[in-house]
Amino acid sequence: MQAILQPAAYPQEGKAIALPLFRRNTPAPAATPVAAPPVATPAVASIPPTVQRLQKLKLEELAPGDKLVVKTANSTYNFEMAENFHCKVVPSKASARSGEAVLMGGLNEDQSEYTPNRVHVGGRMAYQFPDEESSVLTSPVESIFFVPAKKPVPAA
């Protein structure tokens, strides 16, 4: 059996070895300025329309293409307006019916009076599908968001 001996060229365990420092004698290259990419200014048509939060909504002021998001105590309804109070309704609940409907108005805040062509926060909203005799009456409205089809043009 032979003993394994460490060569004399290797340091012994636990001793530090002095390592040479490597330095470059050449200066670092100067940083070249990078031009910023041009920023494209969005066209007027691509700027999203203004979202308005409403307390009361008059249905006769709605135009085709306007969008409503009505949040109630139990659901959220998305309406895309067509002409004469007709709209496409998409409720957030999968079990609720969606499709073409007619906005009817709703009940006032204390739910004691039907308000045709008006929807109020705190009241209930009513809409009807053309093939049904009765209206859908939502739970109390918590918020109404209105997105006009066209961005209003500022007065000159």
N, C-alpha and C positions, 0 to 999 in steps of 0.2 A: 504494500500500500504506500502511496506517495502522498506527501503533504503538499497542499496547494499554497504556494508562496506568492505574495503580491510583488510585482516588479517594483524596483526602486524608483522608477520614473513616476509612478502614481503617488499622489499624496496619501497620507494616512488618514484614516477616518477621523472626522472631527476637526481637521486643520483647514484653515481658509487658504485659498489660492488667490494670488494677485492676478487679475485679468487686465490685459492692456485695454485702454480706452480707444475706441475708434472714432475719429472725428474727420469730417470732410473739410478739406481746405478750399473747396469751391463754394462761393456764396449761393444761397438759395435763389432760385429764379424769382423775379419780381412778379407779383400777381397781376394778371391782365384783367382790366375791368370787363365785366360781362354786361352787355346791354340788356335791359329788361325787355321782355317780349311786348309787343304792342297790345294794349288793352282795347278790345272791341267794345264800342259803345252800343248797347242794345237798341234796336229799332223801336220806335214808339209802339208798334203793334205787338211787340214781344213783352212789353212791360205788363205785369199782371194787373188786372183791375183792382180797385180799392174794395176791401172787405169792410162792410159797415155792420156794426152791432146795433140792433133796433130794439126799442121797447114796444112800439106799435107798428103794425104793418098795414097799409092800405093796399088791397089787392088790385085796385084799378090803376095804381101807379106802376105795376109790373109790366115789363115789356118782354117780347119773345127773346129767349136766350138768357134772360136773367136767371140767377140761381139762388135758391134759399137753402139754408141748413137750419132746421128747427130742432132744438134739443128739448126733449120732454123728460118727465120724471122716469119714464120707462124705456125710452128709445130715442133714436136720432133719425130724422127724416131729411132726405135730400130731394129737393124739387128743382126741376129744370122747366122753366116756363115756356109755353107756346102761346097761342093767341086766345083771347076771351076766357081767361082763368083756367084754361086747359094746361096740363103739365104732365111731366113724367115724374112719378114718385118712386123713391127707393128707400124703404125703411131699413134700419140697421139690423133688425131682428130677422133672422132667416125664415121664421114661421109667418111673418106678416106678408101680405100680398104687395107686390110692386107692379107698376105698369102705368098706362095712361089714366089720368084722373082729372077731376075738376075741383079746384079749390072753392070752398063754399064760404069760408069765414071762420067764425068760432064763437066761443062764449067769452064774456067779459071776465075781469079779474076775480070777481066774487062768484062767478059761474051762475049768476042769476038771470042773465039776459043773453039771447042770441044776437050777435053782431054780424050781420051779413057783410061780406067783403072786408072784414077787419079781423086781425089777429093780434092779441095782446099777450105780453109776458105775464104769466100768472093765470091766464085763461086757458081754454082748450081750443085746439084747431080742428076744423072739420073739412073733410074732402070726400069726394064720392067717385066711385068707379062707374063708368057709363052703363055697364050691364047689371048693376045692382040697384035696388030700390032704396036701401038705407045708406046713410053716410057713415064714414069712419070718424069717430071722435077720439082724439088723442088724449093722453094723460096731460096734466097741467104743463104748460110751456115754460121752460126755464130760461131759454135764450133763443134769439132769432138772429141769424147772420145772413146778410144780403150781399150778393156779388153781382153788380150790374154787368150786362153783356158787353157794353162799351164803356171804356174809361171816360168819365166826364171831361170835357174840354174846358180848361180854365178860361175865365173871362179875360179878354185883352184889355 
